[in-house]
Amino acid sequence: MAMILADPLDPSAYRDRRDPARPRRRWQLWHSPDDQPPWARPLLLGIAAMGAFLFAWNITRAGLAPFYSVAVKSMSVSWKAFIFGAFDPKATITIDKLAGSFLPQALSARIFGYSAWSLALPQVIEGTIAVLVMYRVVRRWAGVVPGLLAAGIFALTPIAASMFGHSMEDGALTLCLILAADSYQRAVMEARLRSLVWAGVWVGLGFQTKMLEAWMVLPAFAIGYLVAAPVGLRRRLWQLCVAGVVMLAVSMSWIALYTFTPAGDRPWVDGSTDNSAFAMVFGYNGLERFGISVPGAVTSGPGVTTGGDIGVIHFAGGGEFVPAAGGGLAAGSSFGSGWTKLLGSANGPEIGWLFPLALLALICGLCWTRRAERTDQVRGGFVMWGVWLLTVGLVFSKMSVLPHTAYLAALAAPLAALSAAGIVMFWRSYRADGWRGWMLPVAVAAELSWALFLWHYYPGFLPWARDAIVVVGVVAIVVLVAAWLSLRNQARLATAGLAVGVTAMLAAPAAWAASVLDTKYGGTSLNASAGPAGSMGGRGGALTGGNERFGYPSLAEVGQGGIFGEGQGGVGQFGEGGGRDGGGLYRGGDRGGVGRRGGGLGLGGAFGGIEATATIALSPAEQEIYNYVSAHRDGAGYLMAVDSWDTAGPYIVATGQEVMPMGGFSGTVPEPTLTRVQQLVRTGQLRFFLITATAAAIGPVTSPATPVTSSSPVGSSPVASSSPVSGASPGTDNPSGTGTTPGTYPSPGTDVDISPGFSIGGRGATAATIDSWVESACSAVPAGDYEATTSTGTGGLGGGAATLYECSTTA
């Protein structure tokens, strides 16, 4: 077994030229190319098939993402909405993101019809392609075996397994970044400008899907190219500048489209108060997340909170959410929050299983190649992947709160590449002379210890698998050490130890990823997650005092896992249950909304479970309103106007009709203005308004109540009344998330009162102003005219009564 280790990771070590007398035909996709061993392509196709199986298993029950799925419907029926990324078919206002990631979904809906599976299909395809490209990137850098390992590790990353099965924009971003890495790898090996420009194009397209998050890989590409490209410094700098200009042009193309299109010919830009695409992209979706204010940008709300566990959450309509110890809506001050948020119970099991292996590989790879030539591609690869991993990890750690766990998918590629390279590098070192051989059993031991730490957050989840991994890991360490101490002449024993050790290191993330096959643990289109952590993370809590108008059940119906956590209300295929199919959080009344029709919190908590999303058909009450308005609109361009996107959503999704929302996603965007609404009414383009009774602004909270400690019994705090928020009159613009001081948030451990519309379709000052005019200038339509009671249950998250108004052209 003894050998001299000339290179810790030789990319050519596994190449096996095939017989030129038997050329591979292009259509024989299962045959490996000539520069790869014959078993490489079949194994790769098997890994890709495994990934596609995970991603697509629950595609028919993938659900719809609130807000964005409504925009996809509009984009699928209106080319103007498609081009500008508008929320409504009439292109009144955009969504609060760039439209790039939703274009494939809209095209899929046009081809196959609008459904949960047609919107999820593009992400399944994107995930499968990402697995294949991941192999090519790492193969070029480190060889065939690391490439295959990287593809498999990427497919079995828990957050990826969930994300690629839902209609989420992060899937397109992840694919674009891996394609950028593929072009970069060719460029850095050959100093090829064309490939480097293509890397810039892919980063720019990634910017169209998720904006500034795509740019987080730029330091990795720039530093890696400067370090390892085989040309002079001046040419390296020139090539980077050219690629950077192309990347910037592609990135800014949609912003330029908005900037140079007259405001009257395009929708209002959501996320901005001054109709500025720049403010929406770089403010609302960028610097605001770090607490840095940008003129013209809507405050990003919970994205800029400063941590601290929130105590009991009181819903204005009755009921409360009591976070369990160490859980809650916001990050706490203990381990797992702040700079350690990627290591805690919410995010660690989704992305962090291989942190020790990847970091050991990075450190050892850089140290062992420190004397190599500047252009050494192995060292250059460690530099690029390491900078990618550290940059993204530090940015996410600096952010006060990660709005969605799918953000973590940006870490999947570097973790997979470094982990795969580390396994092969440590194995080659193990078989060589010297102390480096000890790094393989050390890596197995570190991974085993870390897996037990992450698993301890959820002791009831697959306990048999956890125990089996411990046994396998201990056996692997003993075998590897025994083989090493026996003068390293036990080749078969060492190989067996390697196989068992790799199994132990990868079993935990594989178990979490495989849990998506159970709908209870598959995540949602609102928030991706695998395993019992739940879409909103944390250890959960108890929801008490259920309120049917708000669409959530009581504690007895949910179980101890609670609304945001790992629910234990039942037992499913993977060990821990959660909740029941009850009323939905996204929609009130008989609609169910967050969940299947008539039920929602279910299958793993309020936001847990793969079906925790909106439905497509109108409720009976909504259908009656729609039938009446359709019959009496008299050629109006808009079917009707409503005071929140949440109320508009069901009508747009079910009918594709032109429903005008007010106030954008946050309810605070000044579009439409009262002057414009009055003009539309006078010209006969708008006749009907559906006004809900709830007029609270988004996310208000009362003065702090009694903090809840870990010893406080469930339901010990009183339920807040449904009176208006302290310090804020109904309908006032209050985007900061508090009821008194703009820009401040609940302090750690305090109770908060949440009115209907908390971060989801709340009605702000824009709608309140228009509603006041409608109530004074227009006539309420008697409920008997459309055969429904005044309490229609169409008031969004808050449910509540809704009144239909008809305005004449003289109003």
Phi, psi and omega in degrees: 000340183294140179201160177270127182270094180285327183216124184294343182205088184271114182297337183268003187296334187246011180283140186218094183299135180274167181293119180297341180287347180236073182294151178272130177281147185300326184282350179273074186294341182276353177268139181288150172299166186295333183268014179229151179297154185298338181272354186292308184296314177302320178294320179298315179297325176294320177295317179296321178295321176299316178297314179298325178296314178297315185292323190261355188304318182250031186296328180285346178239028183290338178079179181238140179280126176306146178074296187289325177294332176293317178298322178298321176300313179298318181292336180276347180244351182222121180292329177294316176296325180296313183293317185265356181067047185276152177285321185247154183300333180279357179057053176280319183212147180277176166281173183269022176224167168290156191271355191307313184289341183266352178297314176300323179295318180295319178294320177298320178294325177294323184280312188256358186090156184278119179199169180299318184286327180290330176282331179277338184304314179302324180290324176299317179294317179300319180295319180295317177297320180300321178298315181295316181291327178302321177298314184295319180300308185287328177298317179297327182276313193236348180119175187292310184297312174301325178297316179294318178297319181296319179298316179293318179296319179299314181296330183262013172287123188307314183294327178290320181299325178278314186299315183288354176263006183227165181276074182238144183289341183292336178296315178295320178299313182300317178297315180299320181291324178290322175296323175297318178296324178297313178295320178300317184298318177293320181296315185289334179284327187241002184054042184266117182296319182301317179293322179293322176296320178296325174300319177296322178297316181293323176295320177298319176293324174298324176298324178294338180267323186216017172059230191297339179299327179295328183286351181293343178273351184299318176302323180295314181293317182294312181293316179300320181288320178296327182283319195241348182296134187277052174219174182292162184299317182299318180290323177299316180295318180297316180295320177296322179295317179298312179297324179294321178296316179297316179300317180294321179296316179292320181298319187270005186297317181289321177298319178296321177303317179289320184295322185262000173267127179307141184303327181287348182253007181218167178289162171289144181275113177292157184083000179229152176260353182235021176063039184247120176294327179297316180295322179294316185285307188269344178258286184303318180260009183228262188296332178300332180292344178251013178082012180261117183285140178235127180304133178087355182262139173291138177301133187283002175067231186302342180295345181242020176292162186250027175088182181099127177295132175278142179280218180295136177255119181260123176275139186298333181272004181112147180098164182206157174245123181251106181295144174286165180303129180082001180247199178127178182283323183250162180292141180269184182266359182267186179302137183101001176231169180061229183291349178251017186296334180284353183252355186273190187291332183282316188254330182305308180292345180275330186221341197262011184299325187258017177306312181299315181296315181295318180291320175298317179297318180296312182296312181293320180299318179289320180292317184286346179246016186294336181261006180287167177297158180303323184274009180301120186285332177295310178296319179301322178294319177297323178296310183298307181295324180292317178295320176303308183299314184289321180297308181296318180298319180290321179297314179296324179291328179287326179301136182299316181217136171277115184301325181219143180293339180298340174306328186296343181298339177296343178268349188295317183295308179297324177296318179295316182295312182293320180295316180296315178296322180296319180300312181290318180297316180292327178293316178295323178293323180298323182277356180258173177283151173113171184290342182299338181298336180289347184293333179293305177296329176296317179297318178297316181295319180295317179294320180296316180296317181293321178298319178295324179296312180294324182290336184293341177295333185228070186295338181274357183268117178044058181298329179294324179292319178300314181295322179294321179295321178298313181298313181297318180296317179296318178299317181298316181296316180298316182294316181296317179294318180297317179295322180293320182285342180271046177058023173054039178245015179254076186299313182295320179296319179294319179296319177296320178297321177298312181300316180292322180294317178297320177300316180296322183289326186262352185293320183296307177297328178295320178296317179296318180295319181293340180295342179294345176293336173268121185303335181295333185244016186272357185078186181223171175287346174279322183203119182286144173191150174235147182085190189275001185297330181086155187296330182262001176076180179082180182266008175087196183177183184251136176253122184238166175062049184307148182230116185296329180295326178275347175082028173232146183276179180273176181303318182297330182277333183273320186095172188289342180295323170088185191286326185246005190234213194269032184359140180230035184279353181194176181241128182241194186301325185256017167113307183246132180269204177169113170071185176221174175280094181243202178295154185269154176277330183285323178231148181265184173064215186279003186281324179086305169066268179285088187135181179287172186303129179080004180193154186200311188307342199302184174052050171111023178108172188302315179255003180269167181089138190291342182261014182281072183208178183286161176255173187262319185283152175287149172288164179305317180295318179295322180296322179294318177297316180299316181299318182293312183294321179298323182284342186239012183286338175054048174078010178297143181293327177256139173298311177189170174247144180229162189267010173198155178296330182295324177286325180288329187308306182301322181291320179291315182295317185282330188239338185072015183277163184277090176257128183269117174274162179237134170086001179068197184296318185276344185084359185251354181287131184283055179215128000279160175277160178298322179298318180292319179299315179297323178294318178297322179294315182296329180269005177078012180274347181214124183239327189245144176229134175251110188250126178272159182282338184276123185240019183282149177284172185290132169062036178284152176225150179276182175298149183306137175260195183290126180298152178253126179260173181296340180268355181292134179291151178300130178078015183286333180275145182291153177280130181290151176285171181266023178289162180302158183292138178297129176085001180216127179282153181305135174086000180283154180284117184216071187281352189283345180098009178230168180261354184234293187258119179300139175086002178248164185222166182302139177282159183306134175082004182267153175277151179227148174256128183245122176276164178306137179101011180301105178062002181225097171066032180290154178264122182250202186296325181302307181292323182298319179295314180293319180299319180298319178293318181298316182295334181265333187253346185241171184253134175288134177279124179304136182302327180296339180291333177241018171057046175216154176283166180291338176269086188275344183073022180253023185269028176075208183306321183279356184060229173084171182286152176223138182242135179267129179243146175240130182247135176271165182292349179263002182297000000 
